[in-house]
Amino acid sequence: MAQDEAGSAQAQAPETQPTEMTDEQRDELASQVVDRFSLYSGAAGLIPVPVVDVATVGGVQLQMLRRLSAIYGVPFSENRGKSIIASLAGALIPAGTATGAAVGTASLLKGLPGVGTLIGAVTMPAFSAGATYAIGKLFIHHFASGGTLLDFNPPDYREFIKTHKERFGIQSAGQQNSSSK
């Protein structure tokens, strides 16, 4: 019976044993975690309370980072994880861009009955899921190449972030203006 319980515990939490997996298995498991947490993040974007949705999405992203760290055997620090998530959010949504303003406005619009709630309910889940996916894929790449939370430097991943921003249609106001000329 104890052996059955141990076996089911391993099946439920394979990411806690990174040394027993091949690189391909680890990457596949990490991709599944990112996909799952992207969905959770999209669902958190549906929370109808302004600002609470944004905080919840940040918490989901932090948990995803914790799981990815476990999969790759990287020591996790909650404080370091929070600062990294915040800096990446800044890279994905630069202050002063149309997208950054739209995300904040979408969250706050949820407080307005009717149209505001509808706009917030459509935009926040999509952006939240996309940002979580991009952050997750970035960390899969970083951890798979031997990186840790301590040596993570967001500017080193500008091109990676830019590629994922384009994939999800996230543009800064300057890019939008130059592409419309």
N, C-alpha and C positions, 0 to 999 in steps of 0.2 A: 504494500500500500504506500509506504514512504517513497518507494521508487517511482510509482505512478505519479505521486504529487510532484516529485522532483522533475520528472519528464514533462509534465504539463506546465510547470513553471518555466522550463527552458523554452517550450513552444510559445509561451506568451511573451517572453522577453528576450528574444534572440540578440537584440542590440546590446545587451549587457555583457556579451562574451565575444568581443571583436577578434580575439586571437584565433578562434576556431573557424573563421570564415576565409574564403579566398577573396581576393580583391574584387572580383566580379560579383560575388555574392554580397559583399559589403556595399558596393556601389548600388546594386539592385535594391537592397534593403533600405539604403539611404534615400533612394529615389521614391520608394513607396512611402517613406516617412514624410518627405517633402510634399508629395501629392496629397496625403491624408491631412497634413497640417495646413495646406493651402485651402482645402475644403473647410476645415475648422475656422480658418481665418475669414473666409467668405461668409460663413454662418455668423461669426462674431460681428461682421460688418452690418448684419441685419438688426442688431440690437437697437431698439428705437430711442434709446436715451443718448442725447448728444454728449460727446466727449467720452462717455463710458465705452462706446464702441471702439474708439481709437485705443484706449487703455487696454481693453480686452484683446484686441488684435496684437498689441505689443506683448502681452502675456503669452499668447499663443505662439508668437515668433520666438520668444525666449524659451519656451518648452521645446519647440522644434530644435533650436540650437543645442539644448541640453541633450536631446535624444541623438542628434547627429554626433555630438562629442562622444557619447557613449559608444556609438557604432564604430567610430574610428579610434577609440581608445585615447581620446584627447582629454586631459583634465579640464573640468568645467568650473568656472567661477561665475556665480550669479551676477556680481557687480560688474565684472568685465563683460559678461554677456549683455547686460543692460546697456552699457555704454556703446558696445559694438552695434547693437540693434538701433540705438538712437542715431549713431553716426551714419549707418546705412540708410535709415529712413531719411536723413538729411541729404544723402546722395541721390536717393530715388525721388525725393520731393524737395528740390532746392527751394529755399525761402524766396519769395518774390516771383515765383513762376506761376503761370496760369494753373498748372496742375496742382501745385501746393495750395494755392488759394481755393481751388475747387474742392479738394479733399476736406479741408477745414470747413468750408461752407457746406459741403454735403453732410457732414456730421451735424453741424449746427442747424441745418434745415430740417432735420428730423424733429426738431421742437415745434415746427409750424404744422398745424393740422392740414391735411389734404395734400396739396401739390408738394409742399416741402418734404413731407414724410415720404411721398412717392419718389421724389428725386433722390433723397438720401438713401432710400431702400434699394435703388437701382445702382447708384454709383459706388457707394462704400463697399458692398460685398465684392464687386468686380475688382476695384483697386486693391482691396485688402488681400484677396486671393493672389492677384498678380504680383504684388510686392513680396508676399510671403514666399511664393514660388521662386522668384528671382534671388531672394536672400538665401533660401535653402540650396539652390543650385550653386550659388557662389561658394557656400561653405562645403558642399560636397567636393567641389574643385579644390578648394584650399586645403581641406583635411586630407584628401586623397593624394595631394602632392607633398604631404608631410608637414603641413602647417599646423599651428596651434592657435589658441585664442590670444596668447601673449605676443606672437609675432604677426598677427593680423594687422594689416595696414590698408584701410579703405582706398586711399589714392592709388595703391598698386593694382586695384581691380577696376579702375575707371572704364577701361575698354569693355570689360565683362559686363559691368553695370549698364553701359551705354547700349550694348547689344540687347540686353534683356529689356531695357526701357523701350527700345524700338520695337521689340517683339510684341510688347503689350500696348503699344501706341502711347506711351508716356513721353511727352515732349515738353521742353521748357518753352517759355514764351518767346525767347529769341529764336529757337528753332522753328516755331510755328510761323513767326513773321518772315523769316528768310525763305521758308518753303512755300509761302503763299505769294512770293514775288515772281 
